[in-house]
Amino acid sequence: FDPTAYSKVGAAGMWQFTRSTGLRYMRIDHIVDERRDPFISTIAATRLLEKNYDVLDSWPLAITAYNHGQAGMRRAVRQLGTDAIETILRNYEGRTFGFASRNFYVAFLAAVQVDTNYEEYFGALDFDQAVDTALVEAPDYLTVATLQSALETDRGMLRSWNPALTEAVWSGDKFVPRGFELRLPATLLADSAGRLVAIPEAQRYAAQMPDIIHRVRSGDTVSGIADRY
């Protein structure tokens, strides 16, 4: 449940999308990584599961394919001549079909069981109320500081609701992109559009802050390049 989580192979966010799979459905670069946004990545996950199901015509296989890949599950069906999940889990010996893939669907069933019968496992729980949020579009390239001032809010709140913005934005090396949909609590959103329109022209930018390119030459050292920039 940590939207900023990264696995040892670089899968990111609550839905643990790898970069290659995530790029089919989301923006992923050094400025915005939508895998880290719980709302956007959840929609992406449903689209991936839907695609898996369209091809495999089986929810157990579609869910297992979330971990093992659609091609891997097609290979398992072809080799064993069946789409029965119990047969595949017990008998498929694919080279990369290891512990995680073999137990992925079973773990899913266990999670559904616990979620559906949570009182049996944890007793009565008081659930937090969902915070009412909405989206407002950044009208130009803007600094985080400009947004803070215009919206009269703090950096921590902005960051917590917009985890798709990378460290490059929060450190000031890049602007919040024009057109980026900022998520804000509804209480703050009431007059946010007007506040953004009122941002002075001098604080608006027509293009993203350019990347710094350094061509390595003979005699350069990593520490020397770091000191220079």
Disulfide bonds with the S-S distance in Angstrom:
none
